[in-house]
Amino acid sequence: MRHPYPIREIARQAGLSEATVDRVLNSRGGVRESTVMEVHQAIKDLDRQRTQVRIGGRTFMIDIVMQTPERFSTAVRNALEAELPALHPAVVRSRFHFRETGPASELIAVMDKIAKRGSQGVILKAPDLPETGAAVGRLVAAGIPVVTLVTDLPGSARLAYVGIDNRAAGATAAYLVGQWLGDRPGHVLITISRGFFRGEEEREMGFRSAMRLAHPQRSLVEVTDSDGLDATQRDLVLAALGQDEDIVAVYSAGGGNAATLDAFDALGRECAVFVAHDLDHDNTRLLRERRLSAVLHHDLRQDMRRACQTIMRAHRALPDEGPALPSAIQVVTPYNMPPWVSP
């Protein structure tokens, strides 16, 4: 077992003699298996303690830059603040730069300002555009690591992506919608806040691919470019429902779900199945009211913790680890709400 510690230090940590530790490390035999495990555990403990010393007292100023509806940015802020104690003994301070809509140039101006002012890292949710990727490059050139959240910029110089496998999430939604509709005829509405967010685009592609394979007879109708804002979403859904009387189900890859249901109600139409993403305030309420069939959710607190730890690793404050796996996708119904969701 490779390690950087003197035998004396390992022996002290394990409460064993130096001779015993030496026998274990050099595989000389004659040592009980339980003693071998104690030596290995001592080395792991020393690794962890060295990490704590390395980050103890350090302050990381992190900028969170997001284009997203207010309901999701609030969820991100709450998730980060809830995770701050778990990042101890490091101190993480955050600056939030949230906008619901607007031209990409405004978001890029924020990123360029951070590049000039300095930061220990940026957590970013932004549209996948060439100019956005170029702004990420300027941040990285200034020595600022960038972690994308929820929606990726794979062609950029970002350090890592934290979030779910969006194609798999879309395919999961297609499976649920298909199972719940069964033999009932009708079309499915797909709602997307804005087409240049790669995460939503990948969800849509996963949904379309799975529906085409399992239910080729169903037509899919798309509504997009609402930015997830309720007023715009309601108008777009009203128009779609007015043009297609056979829409009976919804997959929301973006947001604005309360507005979508308001449009159904305004026309006296039934939404037989509705699958959405994220347990924000609106979706939690709609799920409890049985207006949503299921919410595809991932642990946003875990995502924020992973994003912060990735930035710390970029500064060599934490040891490297293997490639990050996508966040787990949870299918949440009214009957399996996570315990942290307030009643």
C-alpha positions in Angstrom: 0.0 0.0 0.0 1.7 3.2 -1.2 1.9 6.0 1.3 4.1 9.0 2.2 4.2 8.4 6.0 7.1 7.3 8.2 6.6 3.9 9.9 6.7 5.6 13.3 3.7 7.9 12.3 1.7 5.0 11.1 2.5 3.0 14.2 1.4 5.9 16.4 -1.9 6.3 14.5 -2.6 2.5 14.6 -1.5 2.0 18.2 0.9 -0.8 17.1 4.6 -1.3 17.3 6.8 -0.1 14.5 8.0 -3.7 14.0 4.5 -4.9 13.4 3.8 -2.0 11.0 7.0 -2.8 9.1 6.0 -6.4 8.7 2.6 -5.4 7.3 4.0 -2.9 4.9 6.6 -5.2 3.6 4.3 -8.3 3.5 6.5 -10.4 5.7 3.7 -12.5 7.1 3.1 -13.6 10.6 0.5 -10.9 11.3 -3.2 -11.4 11.9 -5.5 -10.2 9.2 -7.2 -7.8 11.7 -3.9 -6.2 12.3 -3.2 -5.7 8.6 -6.6 -4.0 8.4 -5.7 -1.7 11.3 -2.5 -0.6 9.5 -4.4 0.1 6.3 -7.1 2.0 8.2 -4.4 4.0 9.9 -3.0 5.1 6.6 -6.5 6.1 5.4 -7.0 8.1 8.5 -3.7 9.9 8.0 -4.7 10.7 4.4 -7.9 12.2 5.6 -6.3 14.2 8.4 -3.6 15.5 6.0 -6.4 16.7 3.8 -8.1 18.4 6.7 -4.8 20.2 7.6 -4.4 21.2 4.0 -7.7 22.9 3.7 -8.1 24.0 7.3 -8.4 27.8 7.5 -8.4 28.3 3.7 -11.1 30.5 2.2 -12.4 29.8 -1.3 -14.4 32.6 -3.0 -16.6 31.0 -5.6 -18.8 32.7 -8.2 -22.1 31.1 -9.2 -23.2 32.4 -12.6 -26.5 31.2 -13.9 -29.2 32.0 -16.5 -32.3 30.3 -15.1 -35.7 31.0 -13.7 -35.8 32.4 -10.2 -37.3 29.2 -8.8 -34.2 27.2 -9.8 -31.6 29.8 -8.8 -33.3 29.9 -5.4 -33.0 26.1 -5.1 -29.3 26.3 -6.1 -28.6 29.0 -3.5 -30.4 27.1 -0.8 -28.6 23.8 -1.7 -25.2 25.5 -1.5 -25.8 27.2 1.8 -27.1 24.0 3.3 -23.9 22.2 2.2 -21.4 24.8 3.6 -21.0 23.1 7.0 -20.1 19.8 5.2 -17.2 21.6 3.5 -15.6 22.5 6.8 -12.8 23.1 7.7 -12.5 25.0 4.4 -14.5 28.2 4.3 -16.5 28.8 1.1 -17.8 32.2 0.3 -20.0 32.7 -2.7 -21.1 35.5 -5.0 -24.3 34.9 -6.9 -24.9 36.2 -10.4 -28.4 35.2 -11.5 -30.5 36.3 -14.5 -33.7 34.8 -15.8 -33.3 35.9 -19.4 -31.5 38.3 -21.7 -28.8 38.3 -24.4 -25.8 36.1 -24.0 -23.6 39.2 -24.1 -24.8 40.2 -20.6 -23.8 36.8 -19.2 -20.5 37.0 -20.9 -19.9 40.4 -19.5 -20.3 39.0 -16.0 -17.9 36.2 -16.8 -15.3 38.6 -18.2 -15.6 40.8 -15.1 -14.9 37.8 -12.9 -11.9 37.0 -15.0 -10.5 40.5 -14.4 -11.4 40.7 -10.7 -10.3 37.1 -9.8 -12.0 34.2 -8.2 -11.1 30.7 -6.9 -13.7 29.2 -9.2 -16.9 29.6 -11.2 -20.0 27.3 -11.1 -21.8 28.0 -14.4 -25.2 27.3 -15.9 -25.1 28.9 -19.3 -26.3 28.4 -22.9 -24.0 26.3 -25.2 -22.9 29.0 -27.6 -19.5 29.6 -29.2 -19.2 33.0 -27.4 -20.0 31.4 -24.0 -17.4 28.8 -24.6 -14.8 31.5 -25.5 -15.7 33.3 -22.2 -15.0 30.1 -20.3 -11.6 30.0 -22.0 -10.8 33.4 -20.8 -11.7 32.5 -17.2 -9.5 29.4 -17.4 -6.7 31.4 -18.9 -6.9 33.7 -15.9 -6.4 30.7 -13.6 -10.0 30.3 -12.6 -11.4 26.8 -12.9 -15.0 26.5 -14.2 -17.5 23.7 -13.4 -20.7 23.5 -15.4 -23.9 22.6 -13.5 -27.0 20.9 -14.8 -26.2 21.8 -18.4 -22.8 21.3 -20.0 -20.5 23.1 -22.3 -18.4 20.2 -23.5 -16.6 22.1 -26.2 -15.2 24.6 -23.7 -12.2 24.6 -21.4 -14.4 23.9 -18.4 -12.9 21.6 -15.7 -15.8 19.3 -15.2 -19.6 18.9 -15.5 -21.7 18.1 -12.5 -25.3 16.9 -13.0 -27.4 14.0 -14.4 -27.1 12.2 -17.7 -29.7 14.2 -19.4 -30.2 11.8 -22.3 -30.9 9.0 -19.8 -33.3 11.3 -18.0 -35.2 12.0 -21.2 -35.4 8.3 -22.0 -36.7 7.7 -18.4 -39.4 10.2 -18.9 -40.5 8.6 -22.2 -40.7 5.2 -20.4 -42.9 6.7 -17.7 -45.2 8.5 -20.1 -45.5 5.5 -22.3 -46.3 3.2 -19.5 -48.9 5.5 -17.9 -50.7 6.4 -21.2 -50.8 2.7 -22.1 -53.2 2.2 -25.1 -54.8 5.6 -24.7 -54.5 7.6 -27.9 -53.1 11.1 -28.0 -50.1 13.3 -28.6 -47.4 14.3 -26.1 -46.3 17.9 -25.6 -42.6 18.6 -24.9 -41.8 21.9 -23.3 -38.2 23.4 -23.4 -37.2 26.7 -21.9 -34.6 27.5 -24.5 -33.1 25.4 -27.3 -29.5 26.4 -26.8 -29.2 24.9 -23.3 -27.5 21.6 -24.0 -29.0 19.8 -20.9 -32.6 20.4 -22.1 -31.6 19.6 -25.7 -30.2 16.3 -24.6 -33.3 15.5 -22.5 -35.4 16.1 -25.5 -33.3 13.9 -27.7 -33.4 11.1 -25.2 -37.2 11.5 -24.9 -37.7 11.5 -28.6 -35.5 8.6 -29.3 -37.1 6.4 -26.6 -40.6 7.3 -27.7 -39.9 6.7 -31.3 -38.6 3.2 -30.5 -41.3 2.2 -28.0 -44.3 4.2 -29.2 -43.8 5.2 -32.8 -47.5 5.9 -33.3 -47.5 8.9 -30.9 -46.9 12.4 -32.2 -44.7 14.8 -30.3 -45.4 18.5 -30.2 -42.7 20.9 -29.0 -43.0 24.3 -27.3 -39.8 26.2 -26.7 -38.2 29.6 -26.1 -40.2 30.5 -23.0 -37.1 30.8 -20.8 -39.2 28.8 -18.3 -41.1 32.0 -17.4 -44.7 31.5 -16.5 -46.4 34.2 -18.6 -44.6 33.3 -21.8 -45.0 29.6 -21.1 -48.7 29.9 -20.6 -49.2 31.7 -23.9 -47.1 29.2 -25.9 -48.9 26.2 -24.4 -52.3 27.8 -25.0 -51.3 28.2 -28.7 -50.1 24.6 -28.9 -53.3 23.2 -27.3 -55.4 25.3 -29.6 -53.7 23.9 -32.7 -53.7 20.3 -31.5 -56.8 18.8 -29.7 -55.1 15.4 -29.3 -52.4 16.5 -26.8 -53.0 14.5 -23.6 -49.6 14.4 -21.9 -46.6 16.6 -21.1 -42.9 16.1 -20.7 -41.4 19.2 -19.3 -37.6 19.3 -20.0 -37.4 22.9 -18.8 -39.9 24.5 -16.4 -42.9 26.7 -16.1 -45.1 23.7 -15.2 -47.7 25.7 -13.2 -48.3 27.9 -16.3 -48.5 24.8 -18.5 -51.3 23.3 -16.3 -53.0 26.7 -16.2 -53.2 26.6 -20.0 -54.8 23.1 -19.8 -57.3 24.4 -17.2 -58.2 27.5 -19.2 -59.3 25.3 -22.1 -61.0 22.7 -20.0 -58.5 20.1 -21.2 -57.2 17.1 -19.2 -53.5 16.4 -18.8 -53.5 12.6 -18.2 -49.7 12.3 -17.6 -47.2 15.0 -16.7 -43.5 14.3 -16.0 -41.3 17.2 -15.0 -37.8 17.8 -13.6 -36.5 19.1 -10.2 -38.2 19.4 -6.8 -38.4 23.2 -6.7 -41.1 24.9 -4.8 -43.7 24.9 -7.6 -43.1 21.2 -8.6 -43.3 20.1 -5.0 -46.7 21.7 -4.6 -47.9 20.4 -7.9 -46.8 16.9 -7.1 -48.6 17.0 -3.7 -51.7 18.2 -5.5 -51.4 15.2 -7.9 -51.1 17.7 -10.8 -47.7 16.1 -11.8 -47.4 12.4 -12.2 -43.7 12.3 -11.3 -40.7 14.5 -11.0 -37.2 13.4 -12.2 -35.1 14.7 -9.4 -31.4 14.7 -8.5 -29.8 15.7 -5.2 -28.9 19.3 -5.8 -27.1 19.6 -2.5 -24.8 16.7 -3.5 -24.2 18.4 -6.8 -23.2 21.7 -5.2 -20.9 19.9 -2.8 -19.3 18.0 -5.7 -18.9 21.3 -7.6 -17.2 23.0 -4.7 -14.9 20.0 -4.0 -13.9 19.9 -7.7 -12.8 23.5 -7.5 -10.9 22.7 -4.3 -9.1 19.9 -6.1 -8.1 22.3 -8.9 -6.3 24.2 -6.2 -4.7 21.0 -4.8 -6.6 21.4 -1.5 -8.1 18.0 -1.9 -6.7 14.8 -3.3 -7.6 13.8 -6.8 -10.2 11.2 -7.4 -11.4 9.1 -10.4 -13.7 10.4 -13.1 -17.0 11.8 -11.8 -20.1 9.8 -12.4 -23.4 11.5 -13.4 -25.8 12.3 -10.5 -28.4 9.7 -9.8 -31.8 10.2 -11.3 -34.6 9.8 -8.7 -38.2 9.2 -9.9 -40.3 11.0 -7.2 -44.0 10.5 -6.9 -46.4 11.9 -4.2 -45.7 8.8 -2.2 -41.9 8.9 -2.0 -41.1 12.5 -1.3 -37.6 12.9 0.1 -37.6 13.5 3.9 -36.0 16.9 3.6 -39.0 18.3 1.6 -41.1 20.4 3.9 -44.7 19.3 4.3 
